Each structure stands twice: as C-alpha cells, then as structure tokens.
C-alpha cells in the first residue's frame, strides 16, 4: 500500500478492506512490491486515471475478464473497483464502454443489467425513445451499433417486463 501520511493510509486500508470484503486487516508501513493489485489500489487512492486513456490490466484474466486472487478467492477487478469507490452495484455489471476487454479505467465503465448484454442501460433508454418515435428496428440497430435481432429481443423483453403489448 502506498499513502502519503498515516491518516491516508488508514483510510485507504478501510477502502481496500471494504473492496475485498475483509472484516479485519493489518497495516504495515514500509516499501511494498509494485504488483498489479498494488498498482490498482495506488491509482484508485490518488485518482490517477485519465478520462481519455484506457488503463490496461496487467494481472490475471478469467474468461477474458480482469481478475486477481487474494485470500484464496478470485476477485473481478471492475467489481472490486466499484466496491472500493463505494458505488452501489445492485444487479449491475460494469463493462468497459471503450470495448477494450482489458481496460479497468473507472471513467470508461458503463453499467449493464446482464452479464452478456450488448446494450447498456443508457442504450436501452435510447432504444425505447427511438421506438416510441416510430423508428424501425433496422434504424435503431444502426444507431446503437448492434444487430437487428438484438433490438427485437430487447423490445420483446421490455414489453414482457412492462406488461404492455406494444407492436414490435
């Protein structure tokens, strides 16, 4: 862990403990090795992420998703970042908006309701707005850069969830 003073170190230890679901931790002062996880928490502590640039994960991957192992458990990097930043994550999956599977930059996150969805919650709102204005599935698919079948499937899901029988 790298911190500029004792109070900052204690605050960062609390944040890391929350991110890793630890109820106990021990702070040790001194030089730490600069592994991928240490670099991640240092960048988070000092907000060293750029909105324009991807931050590529240098650690492990599971199914092309950045992860690391600690305390005999696998942690997914993007979810850990949300926990560290204390961002509510009720039922959402953070995915990189930049479409770079290795990017862990929190500024690039979009939040999806499903793991393998092609559309973010913002995209779904756009889809519904386009649909309510009479745009065709082909036009909506082109605007959102997805296949037309994705649009039909999502419209069908939205009709089922809302209990309305709209014309698709």
VEXZATOR-439899 format. One record per residue (C-alpha): residue number from 1; residue in one letter; z, y, x. Coordinates in pm, whole numbers, plus 50000, padded with zeros to 5 digits. Example, Ala and Ser with C-alpha at 12.3 -4.5 7.8 and 13.67 -1.06 7.14 Angstrom:
<atoms>
num: 1 | residu: a | zz: 50780 | yy: 49550 | xx: 51230
num: 2 | residu: s | zz: 50714 | yy: 49894 | xx: 51367
</atoms>
This chain:
<atoms>
num: 1 | residu: x | zz: 50000 | yy: 50000 | xx: 50000
num: 2 | residu: x | zz: 49923 | yy: 50347 | xx: 50128
num: 3 | residu: x | zz: 50109 | yy: 50650 | xx: 50000
num: 4 | residu: x | zz: 50183 | yy: 50998 | xx: 50130
num: 5 | residu: x | zz: 50557 | yy: 51000 | xx: 50051
num: 6 | residu: x | zz: 50838 | yy: 50784 | xx: 49913
num: 7 | residu: x | zz: 50812 | yy: 50907 | xx: 49553
num: 8 | residu: x | zz: 50438 | yy: 50850 | xx: 49551
num: 9 | residu: x | zz: 50487 | yy: 50500 | xx: 49696
num: 10 | residu: x | zz: 50740 | yy: 50414 | xx: 49425
num: 11 | residu: x | zz: 50510 | yy: 50547 | xx: 49151
num: 12 | residu: x | zz: 50216 | yy: 50352 | xx: 49291
num: 13 | residu: x | zz: 50430 | yy: 50036 | xx: 49313
num: 14 | residu: x | zz: 50517 | yy: 50074 | xx: 48942
num: 15 | residu: x | zz: 50148 | yy: 50118 | xx: 48855
num: 16 | residu: x | zz: 50046 | yy: 49816 | xx: 49063
num: 17 | residu: x | zz: 50327 | yy: 49610 | xx: 48908
num: 18 | residu: x | zz: 50204 | yy: 49702 | xx: 48559
num: 19 | residu: x | zz: 49844 | yy: 49620 | xx: 48654
num: 20 | residu: x | zz: 49945 | yy: 49277 | xx: 48785
num: 21 | residu: x | zz: 50195 | yy: 49205 | xx: 48505
num: 22 | residu: x | zz: 50481 | yy: 49184 | xx: 48757
num: 23 | residu: x | zz: 50832 | yy: 49242 | xx: 48632
num: 24 | residu: x | zz: 50973 | yy: 49254 | xx: 48987
num: 25 | residu: x | zz: 50836 | yy: 49392 | xx: 49311
num: 26 | residu: x | zz: 50948 | yy: 49491 | xx: 49658
num: 27 | residu: x | zz: 50833 | yy: 49795 | xx: 49850
num: 28 | residu: x | zz: 50780 | yy: 49752 | xx: 50224
num: 29 | residu: x | zz: 50688 | yy: 50052 | xx: 50433
num: 30 | residu: x | zz: 50452 | yy: 50024 | xx: 50726
num: 31 | residu: x | zz: 50087 | yy: 49971 | xx: 50805
num: 32 | residu: x | zz: 49913 | yy: 49743 | xx: 50559
num: 33 | residu: x | zz: 49599 | yy: 49544 | xx: 50614
num: 34 | residu: x | zz: 49295 | yy: 49701 | xx: 50451
num: 35 | residu: x | zz: 49171 | yy: 49416 | xx: 50231
num: 36 | residu: x | zz: 48958 | yy: 49466 | xx: 49920
num: 37 | residu: x | zz: 49262 | yy: 49481 | xx: 49690
num: 38 | residu: x | zz: 49448 | yy: 49729 | xx: 49915
num: 39 | residu: x | zz: 49138 | yy: 49949 | xx: 49928
num: 40 | residu: x | zz: 49108 | yy: 49933 | xx: 49549
num: 41 | residu: x | zz: 49466 | yy: 50046 | xx: 49483
num: 42 | residu: x | zz: 49442 | yy: 50317 | xx: 49751
num: 43 | residu: x | zz: 49124 | yy: 50457 | xx: 49591
num: 44 | residu: x | zz: 49291 | yy: 50445 | xx: 49249
num: 45 | residu: x | zz: 49607 | yy: 50617 | xx: 49377
num: 46 | residu: x | zz: 49415 | yy: 50906 | xx: 49530
num: 47 | residu: x | zz: 49127 | yy: 50910 | xx: 49274
num: 48 | residu: x | zz: 48864 | yy: 50862 | xx: 49542
num: 49 | residu: x | zz: 48583 | yy: 50763 | xx: 49304
num: 50 | residu: x | zz: 48267 | yy: 50968 | xx: 49258
num: 51 | residu: x | zz: 48108 | yy: 51002 | xx: 48915
num: 52 | residu: x | zz: 47760 | yy: 50978 | xx: 49065
num: 53 | residu: x | zz: 47803 | yy: 50687 | xx: 49306
num: 54 | residu: x | zz: 47867 | yy: 50318 | xx: 49242
num: 55 | residu: x | zz: 48171 | yy: 50163 | xx: 49408
num: 56 | residu: x | zz: 48077 | yy: 49809 | xx: 49506
num: 57 | residu: x | zz: 48344 | yy: 49536 | xx: 49509
num: 58 | residu: x | zz: 48381 | yy: 49366 | xx: 49847
num: 59 | residu: x | zz: 48606 | yy: 49082 | xx: 49731
num: 60 | residu: x | zz: 48560 | yy: 48764 | xx: 49529
num: 61 | residu: x | zz: 48346 | yy: 48705 | xx: 49220
num: 62 | residu: x | zz: 48371 | yy: 48465 | xx: 48929
num: 63 | residu: x | zz: 48053 | yy: 48431 | xx: 48721
num: 64 | residu: x | zz: 47924 | yy: 48746 | xx: 48892
num: 65 | residu: x | zz: 48234 | yy: 48938 | xx: 48778
num: 66 | residu: x | zz: 48453 | yy: 49108 | xx: 49043
num: 67 | residu: x | zz: 48793 | yy: 48941 | xx: 49074
num: 68 | residu: x | zz: 49076 | yy: 48875 | xx: 49317
num: 69 | residu: x | zz: 49356 | yy: 48623 | xx: 49345
num: 70 | residu: x | zz: 49725 | yy: 48708 | xx: 49375
num: 71 | residu: x | zz: 50044 | yy: 48519 | xx: 49293
num: 72 | residu: x | zz: 49838 | yy: 48205 | xx: 49223
num: 73 | residu: x | zz: 49646 | yy: 48381 | xx: 48947
num: 74 | residu: x | zz: 49296 | yy: 48525 | xx: 48904
num: 75 | residu: x | zz: 49269 | yy: 48894 | xx: 48812
num: 76 | residu: x | zz: 48950 | yy: 49061 | xx: 48697
num: 77 | residu: x | zz: 48908 | yy: 49391 | xx: 48880
num: 78 | residu: x | zz: 48788 | yy: 49609 | xx: 48591
num: 79 | residu: x | zz: 49065 | yy: 49491 | xx: 48357
num: 80 | residu: x | zz: 49321 | yy: 49543 | xx: 48636
num: 81 | residu: x | zz: 49192 | yy: 49898 | xx: 48683
num: 82 | residu: x | zz: 49243 | yy: 49968 | xx: 48311
num: 83 | residu: x | zz: 49600 | yy: 49834 | xx: 48332
num: 84 | residu: x | zz: 49669 | yy: 50039 | xx: 48647
num: 85 | residu: x | zz: 49541 | yy: 50355 | xx: 48477
num: 86 | residu: x | zz: 49738 | yy: 50264 | xx: 48162
num: 87 | residu: x | zz: 49425 | yy: 50278 | xx: 47945
num: 88 | residu: x | zz: 49457 | yy: 50086 | xx: 47616
num: 89 | residu: x | zz: 49230 | yy: 49785 | xx: 47623
num: 90 | residu: x | zz: 49286 | yy: 49630 | xx: 47282
num: 91 | residu: x | zz: 48998 | yy: 49388 | xx: 47240
num: 92 | residu: x | zz: 48757 | yy: 49575 | xx: 47469
num: 93 | residu: x | zz: 48577 | yy: 49452 | xx: 47778
num: 94 | residu: x | zz: 48498 | yy: 49711 | xx: 48048
num: 95 | residu: x | zz: 48142 | yy: 49680 | xx: 48179
num: 96 | residu: x | zz: 47956 | yy: 49899 | xx: 48428
num: 97 | residu: x | zz: 47730 | yy: 50145 | xx: 48246
num: 98 | residu: x | zz: 47520 | yy: 50164 | xx: 48564
num: 99 | residu: x | zz: 47427 | yy: 49794 | xx: 48505
num: 100 | residu: x | zz: 47534 | yy: 49706 | xx: 48862
num: 101 | residu: x | zz: 47743 | yy: 49388 | xx: 48823
num: 102 | residu: x | zz: 47929 | yy: 49464 | xx: 49149
num: 103 | residu: x | zz: 48029 | yy: 49820 | xx: 49050
num: 104 | residu: x | zz: 48401 | yy: 49880 | xx: 48989
num: 105 | residu: x | zz: 48390 | yy: 50259 | xx: 48958
num: 106 | residu: x | zz: 48608 | yy: 50353 | xx: 48656
num: 107 | residu: x | zz: 48378 | yy: 50651 | xx: 48586
num: 108 | residu: x | zz: 48096 | yy: 50402 | xx: 48523
num: 109 | residu: x | zz: 48285 | yy: 50191 | xx: 48268
num: 110 | residu: x | zz: 48172 | yy: 50151 | xx: 47911
num: 111 | residu: x | zz: 48379 | yy: 49955 | xx: 47666
num: 112 | residu: x | zz: 48229 | yy: 49665 | xx: 47473
num: 113 | residu: x | zz: 48390 | yy: 49472 | xx: 47191
num: 114 | residu: x | zz: 48243 | yy: 49141 | xx: 47305
num: 115 | residu: x | zz: 48203 | yy: 48989 | xx: 47649
num: 116 | residu: x | zz: 47828 | yy: 48932 | xx: 47639
num: 117 | residu: x | zz: 47719 | yy: 49221 | xx: 47420
num: 118 | residu: x | zz: 47416 | yy: 49424 | xx: 47518
num: 119 | residu: x | zz: 47542 | yy: 49727 | xx: 47324
num: 120 | residu: x | zz: 47847 | yy: 49942 | xx: 47389
num: 121 | residu: x | zz: 48047 | yy: 50087 | xx: 47100
num: 122 | residu: x | zz: 47859 | yy: 50417 | xx: 47151
num: 123 | residu: x | zz: 47526 | yy: 50232 | xx: 47134
num: 124 | residu: x | zz: 47633 | yy: 50069 | xx: 46806
num: 125 | residu: x | zz: 47715 | yy: 50410 | xx: 46660
num: 126 | residu: x | zz: 47370 | yy: 50532 | xx: 46767
num: 127 | residu: x | zz: 47210 | yy: 50221 | xx: 46617
num: 128 | residu: x | zz: 47382 | yy: 50283 | xx: 46282
num: 129 | residu: x | zz: 47285 | yy: 50651 | xx: 46288
num: 130 | residu: x | zz: 46920 | yy: 50568 | xx: 46362
num: 131 | residu: x | zz: 46921 | yy: 50301 | xx: 46091
num: 132 | residu: x | zz: 47073 | yy: 50538 | xx: 45833
num: 133 | residu: x | zz: 46793 | yy: 50785 | xx: 45910
num: 134 | residu: x | zz: 46529 | yy: 50519 | xx: 45840
num: 135 | residu: x | zz: 46424 | yy: 50433 | xx: 46196
num: 136 | residu: x | zz: 46264 | yy: 50092 | xx: 46236
num: 137 | residu: x | zz: 46425 | yy: 49814 | xx: 46439
num: 138 | residu: x | zz: 46141 | yy: 49848 | xx: 46691
num: 139 | residu: x | zz: 46210 | yy: 50221 | xx: 46736
num: 140 | residu: x | zz: 46586 | yy: 50164 | xx: 46768
num: 141 | residu: x | zz: 46534 | yy: 49881 | xx: 47020
num: 142 | residu: x | zz: 46313 | yy: 50104 | xx: 47232
num: 143 | residu: x | zz: 46564 | yy: 50390 | xx: 47223
num: 144 | residu: x | zz: 46855 | yy: 50161 | xx: 47322
num: 145 | residu: x | zz: 46652 | yy: 49957 | xx: 47571
num: 146 | residu: x | zz: 46719 | yy: 49618 | xx: 47410
num: 147 | residu: x | zz: 46515 | yy: 49353 | xx: 47233
num: 148 | residu: x | zz: 46436 | yy: 49400 | xx: 46864
num: 149 | residu: x | zz: 46625 | yy: 49077 | xx: 46782
num: 150 | residu: x | zz: 46943 | yy: 49235 | xx: 46925
num: 151 | residu: x | zz: 46905 | yy: 49520 | xx: 46674
num: 152 | residu: x | zz: 46851 | yy: 49282 | xx: 46379
num: 153 | residu: x | zz: 47151 | yy: 49070 | xx: 46483
num: 154 | residu: x | zz: 47381 | yy: 49371 | xx: 46524
num: 155 | residu: x | zz: 47272 | yy: 49523 | xx: 46191
num: 156 | residu: x | zz: 47337 | yy: 49190 | xx: 46022
num: 157 | residu: x | zz: 47685 | yy: 49173 | xx: 46183
num: 158 | residu: x | zz: 47763 | yy: 49530 | xx: 46076
num: 159 | residu: x | zz: 47660 | yy: 49456 | xx: 45716
num: 160 | residu: x | zz: 47884 | yy: 49148 | xx: 45707
num: 161 | residu: x | zz: 48183 | yy: 49334 | xx: 45856
num: 162 | residu: x | zz: 48148 | yy: 49636 | xx: 45630
num: 163 | residu: x | zz: 48090 | yy: 49426 | xx: 45319
num: 164 | residu: x | zz: 47773 | yy: 49615 | xx: 45229
num: 165 | residu: x | zz: 47439 | yy: 49458 | xx: 45158
num: 166 | residu: x | zz: 47205 | yy: 49707 | xx: 45317
num: 167 | residu: x | zz: 46835 | yy: 49639 | xx: 45353
num: 168 | residu: x | zz: 46756 | yy: 49527 | xx: 45709
</atoms>
